[in-house]
Amino acid sequence: MATILQIINADKNLRHFSHVIKVSGLSEKIAEVGPFTLLCPVNLAFGKPGILGAEELVKPLNAQYLINLLSGHIITGKAMFSDFMPGRKFMTIGGIQITASAQNGEVYVNGAKILARNIQGKNGVVHSVDSMVSSLE
């Protein structure tokens, strides 16, 4: 079975997330035993209003911002889709508390809709989301 890092590296829809995870150095963290849950923004999530594009995020000037942003997308422990019940809170490795919600039969985490879900790896699980999960305001 592949690791969660190998899963995101192989998914063309997560190409930008895979790249910025590597640049940030967090790829080493998610290669550990875990388990971890990754909430991976799809390529289209990068460059949305209020979020720097992948090219801007990887500039040395934005290094700490990048680490803080991405840390909000990694949950310690394995959270399957069924665990994202409305109102349930999760703590990320970046110390950011994120909250699940539901609307019109869809499940969201801090406003990001869960798309692909429960992609299991040997050290955790991957869910893709339509936008950035963590807010650094």
N, C-alpha and C positions, 0 to 999 in steps of 0.2 A: 504494500500500500504506500502511496506517495505521501510526502509531508505536505503541510499546508503551504509551505513556501514553493514546493514543486508544483502544486496545484495552481497557484496564482501565476507562476512563471509560464505555465502551459496555456493559460486562458487568454486568447487574443483580446477579449473584452475587458480584461484587467491589466492590459499592457502598461498603461500609465501608472497605475497603483504599484505594479511589480517594480517598475523602474524607480519610482520615488522611495519605495521601501528599501531598495538596495542602496541608493545614494545616501539615505538618512542613517544607515547603519543598523536599522531595526531588523533587517533580514537575519542578523545573527541572533537576535532575541527570539524571533518566531521559528528559528531552526532548532531551538532547545526542545527538551522533552515535552514541556507543556503540561496539560493541554491548554490551548488557546482557542479563542473564537475570533475570527477576522471578519470585520464588516467592510468589505472592499468596494469602494466607489468605482463604478464602471467608467470607461474612458470619457464619456460625455459629461461626467460630473466635474471634470477638471476644466477650469476656465469659466464656470458659471459665475454670474454676478457675485462679487464679494469673495471669490476664491481665485487665487493666482493659478495660471495655467501650469502644466507640468514643467515646461521649460523654465518658467520663472521660479518655481519652487525649488529647483535643484541648484540654483545659484548660491555660492558660498554665503552671500549676504543674508539669505533666507534659511540658513541651516537650522537654527534653533526653532524658528517658526515651523519648519517642516517636521522636525521631531515631535514638537508639541501637537501639531495637527494630526499626524499619523498615529501617535500614541492613543489618541481618542477613538481609534478604530480597532483596537486590540483589547479584548476582554480576557482576563485570566480565568481559565476554566472553559468547559465545553458547554455552550448554550445552543441547543437545537432550536429550530424554528418554533416548535411548540412551547418553548420556554419564554418566548417573547409575548407574554400576556399583558394586556393593557394595564399600565400603571407600574409594572415591574421595573425595578431599577437595577442597573449593572454598573460595576466600577471598572474602568479601563486601566491599563497599565500606566497611563499618564495621569491618573488620579482624577479623571473627569467622570462624573456620574451621568449616565445616559439612561433614558426612560423609553420604554416601549409604549406604543399606542396603536389604536386601530381606527380605521375610518373606511366606510363603504366596502367592508370585507378585505381590506388590505392592511398589512402590518407595517408600522413605521418605528424607527428608532431615532429619536431627536429630529423628527421631520423627514428622515430619509427612508424611502420605501424599500422594503426587502424584496428583491427580485428573485434571482436564483438562490436556492437555500439548501442547507444540509449536505453540502459537498464535504464528505468526511475524509480526513487524512489521518495518518497514524499519530499525529501529535495535536489534533484538534479538528475544527470544523470551519468551513468558509461559507459566508453568505455574501452575495453581491447586493449593493444598494445603489439607488439612482442619484444620490447626491452625497455630499460630505455629512458625516454623522456629528462630529464634534464641532463645537463653536468656541472660538478663541476670543470672543468679544470681551 
